[in-house]
Amino acid sequence: MEVVVAKFGGSSLANAAQFKKVHNIILSSENRRYVIPSAPGKQNNGDTKITDLLYLCHKQIEHGLKFDDTLDAIVSRYQEIIDGLKLDLDLKPHIEIIKKDMESNASLEYVVSRGEYLNGIILANFLDYEFIDAKDVVCFNENGILDSELTNKKMKEHLSKYPKAVIPGFYGSLPNGDIQIFSRGGSDITGALVARAVNASIYENWTDVSGLLITDPSIVKDAKPIETITYRELRELSYAGATVLHEETIFPVLDAGIPINIRNTNEPDNPGTMIVSYAEPVTPAGGITGIAGRKDFTVISIEKNRMKSEVGFVRKLLTILENHNIYPEHMPSSIDTISLVVMDCQLDNKLDKLIKDIEHQLKPDLIEVFPNMALIATVGHGMAYTPGISAKLFTALAKEGINVRMIDQGSSEINIIVGVETDDFEKAVEAIYHAFV
């Protein structure tokens, strides 16, 4: 029998009604044997995520304030779910332990992880699946970094004993047994680790959107969905600014060759977006997969005659950047010029000193600074080796009167990055979208 691992986000488990949708999805296929829940998310715009309430609890404890009202609100939310599902489940013993630990100055990691922990207990009871505490199968080293090999070993050992199980996301444990968490969104990683450990045929990531869209719908209304995307294209779009999966989610399943399927809990019949391996380009020739971008960049252009013949010039430049704790996003160059594309947040109170150091150590003929820049990446395997792609893109921008200040294309030819004025960002994204889609 094929094994499907299903991770459900906070919006998918925000209340009893959403739990019922999840229940129906899981039981609609015998293959969905391992489930990873997040903590309950917002029920509406005026609501608060359970994880945020737990962060508040810890802050109140740190400042010596009473946290009972906040904890009561959390407990009430879980009780509403239990009552709505008519479960014969008493969370009081778990709550008493958690409260006692909080009163003993439990760590932030422990406190905020209890959202997934309690939700996992409820979901396991509702599905009649085994509950496996993530602290027993997700392992971090003493520096708080995921121990991937040990995690894989422990997961295989534990999960082989249970044909069906719920494993809460977001947290694991340190070698001394203390709770350690991933960064926000880390339940995606837990799901990927489980999928790898059980050699799943597919890793389903259920959320409140029907897959990925070609571009930001706040810029292009009714942007079309992406049916299939490769891991490589996803990485390019994510790096360019697209909000997709937690970045570390990809690697456990990529190594195992397991596809990810982004699905919508509220539209379970929608096939969503399938994320497949590098080896399976699917975009037709001349087509694009996605468009993403970010604002707030500065371009520093450095010009020096016979730069290319000066051995060590780039190394010295990178050393200067390193000394200022700055890393460039891109470094397009020509025979006598090199440009540094740097996020504005890295240049806070550093730009003048950086320019002086470059002038002193490299003695360039000219340095120019171009602030208020935005970068837009157009990505797709279908672009590679297809004549006319660049012309199509730049013609679309020219028709809208958009001046391209920078161009960068990787040797793989699956992406073209352009730099435009920040004020032209949205208009440029629209122009590229309508040129290709």
C-alpha positions, 0 to 999 in steps of 0.5 A: 500500500502506498503511504501518504503523509498529510500536514495540516496548517493552523487555518485547517485546524482552527475550530471544530468545523475545520477538524471535521473537514480534515477528518473527512479528507484523511478518511477518504483515503486509506493511504493517508496514514501519518498526519502532522498538525499545526496549532489552531490558527485564526478563525477570523480576522479578529481572532488570535492564533494559539501560538501567538497566545502562547508567546504572550503567556511566556512574555507575561511569565518573563515579566512576572505578570499573571498569565492565567487569563491568557492560558484560560483563553487557550484552554477554552479554545481547545475545549470548544473544539473538543465539545464541537467534535463530541469527543470523550477527551479530558485535557485537564491532566495535560493542562495541569502539567503545562501550567505547572511547568510554566510556573516553574519558568519553562523555556519559550520553546516548551511553552510555544510548542504546546499548541501543536502538542495539544492539537495533536492529542485532539486530532489523534483522538478524533481520528483514532490514530496513535499519538506520537510526541514529536520530542521522541522522534525529532532530534536537535543537537546541542547547538539547536540544529536539526540532527537529520540522520538521528531524526530519520533513524528514530522516526523509522523505528517509532513509525514502523510500530504504528500503521497510523499516527499523528505527530505534532509539527514544529518541535523536537528535543535537544540531547538533554530532553529539553524542547527545541522548536523550528522557526515559525512555519516549522510544521512543514519541516516535520511533515517532510521529515516524516514523509522521508522516514516512511518513504511516502509516495507523496507529501500533502501540505494542506492549507487555505489556498488551492496551491501556488499562483503564478504571481502575487494575486494582490498585484495581478488579479485572478492570477492563474494557478501553477499546476506543476512546478519543480523543486528548482523553480520553487527555490528560485521563486522563494529566493526571489520573494514568493511566499511558499513553503518553509525553505527547509521543507524541500530538502528532506523530500527532495533527497528522497525524491518525494513530490509535495502536493499543496492542497486546500482543506476548504476545496479538497477536490482541487488538485492544487500544485504538485512540486516534483523533482529537478529531473522532471521539467514540465513547463512547455518550451517558451512558457514560464512557471512563476514571477516573484520579486522584492523591493528595497534594494540598492545597487552599487556600481563599481567601474575600473579600467582593466578591472578584469586583468587585475588579479584578486579584484573580486576577492578583495571586494568580497572581503570588504563586504564580509568585513561589513557583514554584508552579502550581495544578492547578485553581482552582475558584471561586464568587462570593466564594471561590477554591480553589487545588489544589496538589500537596504536593511543591510546597508543601514548606517554602513553605506558611506563607510562601505564606499570609502573602504572600496575607494581606499582599497580598490581605487575604482575610477567611478562608484555610483549608487542607485537606491529605490530598486526592486528585483523581479525574477521570471522563472521557468524550465520552459525558458531554457534555450528558447529563442526570443524569451528575453526579447518578449520580456523586455518588449513587454516592459518597454511598452509600459515605459519601464526602464530596466536598470539591471539584468541578470540571468543564470547560466541554467537559463531558467530565470531572468532577473531584472532590476527596476525602480521601486515605483515601477515594481507592480506595473512591471510584474503585471507587464511580464505576466500578461506577456507570457500568460 
